[in-house]
Amino acid sequence: MKLATIRHDGKSTAAIEVAGGYVALPARDIGELVGRAGWKAQARETLDGHSASDLIAREEATLLNPVPNPRKVICCGLNYSDHILEMGRELPQYPTLFAKFADTLTDPDADIVSEHSENVDWEAELAVVVGSTLKNATEEEAAAAIAGYTVANDISMRDWQRRTLQWFQGKAFDDTTPLGPVVVTPDEIDPEAGLEVICTLNGEEVQRGNTKTLVFSCAKLLSYISAFTVLRPGDVVLTGTPGGVGMGMVPPRFLKDGDELHTEIPGIGTLSNTFRVRIATTV
């Protein structure tokens, strides 16, 4: 199933994507939906039993960030071997993790605005949406708890990131991490079998990787994270970016005002974001 959070008639609702549009589900968003017992069966029943009168046409709906209120957003900073090597690092024994706030997330077609950074970089990523509570989970338990997969771009303010040894401040600017456009359930796609992760800048391909080359699989990441903090339905885990980020280029290349950034994972969809510069007072 392809699950979405849409705005229709001025309201936000969870929905299932079907031919020609969407069918509403009884929740305000996908994060709320997956927090309910029996959500998979309910969604499947809605999908199988919908009629033409239930259809919300695509042109009548606006796609939103599918998971707007996660308790936790946890990211793996280095997880593709090519990206790790381009950053001058060795392959890790353990995941390099950092956190974001829910405020960092934004809609799949939102403008990305920079107010305090002139070194803004792109990082196309596969994101995992947690579907049930995980604490000290095995990899098998973690895999079974995945509600679905979506697309993210971990837009990074590299000058802020380099201010200290901690990455947090360069990764947590409000409204800079687009997510969506839909969440695809694991019965339809399998990252371990291989998903292409692609980023284009003004039509030029700058990133292409495959999730088969992840050092830490989605299940391994969720299992590892659950050893030190509980993961709950609606939480989001970003799995890392492949090679091709601007900071790794010679010379480094960063986003400019008006740049068009497209982040695609075939089988899930595409984020389409315009970068805008509105420099505020230097901090």
N, C-alpha and C positions, 0 to 999 in steps of 0.2 A: 504494500500500500504506500501511496504517497500522501503524506499528511501535511497540512498547511495551516497557518494562522492568517486569516484574511480580514479585511475591513469591508463590511457590506452594510448598506443602509445606516452608516454612521456608527456601527458597532463592530467590535472585534469578536471573531468566533473561530474555533477550531473547525477544520474541514478536511474532507478527503478529496483529492484531485481525481476527477473522472473525465471521460471524453467530453470536451466542450465546456468544462467548468469545474464546479465544486459542489459538494453536498455537505451541509453543515452538520457538526457534531455537538453534543450538549456540553460544551466547555468553552471558555473564553479564549484559550490558546492551547497549543500542544503540550506545554509544560504542565498546565492544569489537567489536561486529559490523561496524561500518562501517570499522574498521581492517583488515579482512581482504580480501585480493584476491578478487574474484568474488562479493562479498557480495550484490549485487543479484540475480544469476542464482540463487544459492543460496536466497535468500528467495523469489523468484518460484517456483522449483521446489517449495519447501515449501508455498507457498500453493496452487499448482495441484494438488499431489499429496496433500494431507492428507485424512484420513478422520475419521469420527465418533469413532473411538477415540483420536485425537490431541487432541481438543478439551479445553481447560481452561475450565470454566464460569466466567462472570464472577464469580459469588458465591464462587468458590474462589480468586480472585486479588486481589491488592492492587496497584494501580497505583503505581509509584515514579517518581522523577525519571528520565527515560529516559536521560540522559547524566550519570552521577554523577561521572565522573573526567576531565573535559576538561583538556588541558594549558593551554588558554587560554580565558578568557571575556572577550570584548571587547564593549563597549557603545557605541552611538552616542547621545549625550546629547540632541541636538536634530535631529530629522529630519522632523517633520511641520510644515508651514507654520503651521497654526493654533496649535500648541504653542509654536513659536518666537516668534510674535507675542505670545501671552499672557504670555510670560516677558520681554517688552520688548526683544527682540533682532531684528537684521536677518537675513535669509536668508543662510546661510553659503556661502562659496566652497568650504570643505573640511569634512569631517565633524568634529564635536567628539567625541573618543573618550576613554574611560577603561576601566580593567580591573577585573575582579572576580577572586576566587579560586573554585576549585571548592567550597570550604567555604560559600560564600554561597548556593549552590543548595540547594533542598529539594524535597520531594515535592508533587505537584499538589493534595493535600488537607491538607497539613500546617498546623498552627497556626503563626502568625507571632508571635513573642514579642519584645516590646521590654523591655530591661532598663536602657537608658541614655538613651532619647530620649522626649520627649513631643510631638514634632513629626514623626510618622510619616505618610508620604504614599504614595499609590498611583501606579503608572505601568504601564498595560497595554501589552504589547509583543508583536510577532511576533519569534520567535527563529529563527535559521538554524543547522542542524547541518552542519558541514563533512564531506564524504565522501571527499575525497582531498587529497593534499598540494598546497599552493599557495605558490609563491614567484614574485614579480614576474609575477603572472598578468594576462592580459587579462580584460576583462569576460566575453568568451565562455568562456574557460577557467574563470573563477570560477563562472559559471552552471552549467557542466557538472559542477563539483565539489560542488554542493550535494546532500547526502544527503537533506535534507528540512527541513520547517518545523514548529515547535511554538509553544506559548503560554508567555509569561513575564509576571511582574509584578515590575518593578524597584522593590521597596519601598525607600523612601528616607528616611533620618533627616535631615530638613531642618536641624535645629539643628546637628548635626554637620557637615553639608555647608557651612553658612554660616560655620563657624569659621575657615576659610581660603579662599583663592582656588581651591584644589584640591578637587574633588568626592569624591575617593577614599574618605575616611573616612566619609562619609555614605551610601556606596553598597555597602560591603563587609562589613557585619555578617553573622556566620555565620547560616546557615539562614533567610535572609530573602527569597530570590528563588525562588518556586515556578516549576517548569518542568514542562511536559507538556500534557495527559495522555498524548498520543501524538506521534510524529513522522510527518508525512505526506509521502510522496515527491513530487517535483516533477511527476510525470506526472499527479497528481490535482488539484493546486492551483497557481495562478499569482499571486503577489502583485502583479505588474505589471498583471494584468487586474483586480485589486481584491479585497481581503479586508477585511471589517469587523473592527475591533478594538474590543471593547466591555468596559467595566468597570462593574459595579454595586456599590453600597454599601448593604447592608441593603435590597435590592430597588430602590433608586433608581439610575437610570442616571446616571453621572457622566462617563463618557467614551465617545465613539463616533467613530472615525476610519476612514479607508480607505487601504489601502496604495498605492492609485493616486497618493496625494498625497505619498508619500515624496520628499524632496529627493534622497536618495541611495538608489538601488535596492539590493536584496540583492547583486546581482552587482557593482555599483559599490563597495559597502562592502568586500566580500571582496577585490576587485582592489586597492583602495587600501591596505587593511591589509597585504596580502601584499607590498607594496613595501618595508615596513620590518620585518616579522616573518613568519616562515613560519607558515602555518596547516596543521594536520594533522587527519586523520580524528578525529572526535569533539569537536573544538573547537566552541565556541558563540559566535555573534555576535548580540547583541540590537540591534534596528534602530531603537529610539526609540519614543516614546510620543506619541499625539495629545493635543489639548487636553483640559482638564477635570481637571487635577491639583489637589489640595487647596491647594497653595501659591499657585496662580494665582487662587483665589477671593477675593471681597471680602465679609467678612473671610476670611483663610485658614482652611481646614478640614482637620483632621487626624484620623487614626484614633483610636477610643476602645475601651476594653476591651470585648470581646464583639462588636465589629463583624464582619459577614459580608461578605467581599469575593469577588466572582465575576468572573473574567476570561475572556472568551470570544472565540474566533475561529471562526465557523461554518465547518465543513469540517475543523476540527482538533479542537476540543473546548473544555472549560471547566475552569478551575482554581477550586476552592472552598476558601477559606481563612478561618479565624477568627483575628481579631487579639486577642492577649492582652497585658496590661501586667504586668510584674513588675519594677518599678524597683529597681535595685541601687544600690550606693554611687555617688554622683556622681563622674564622672571629669573 
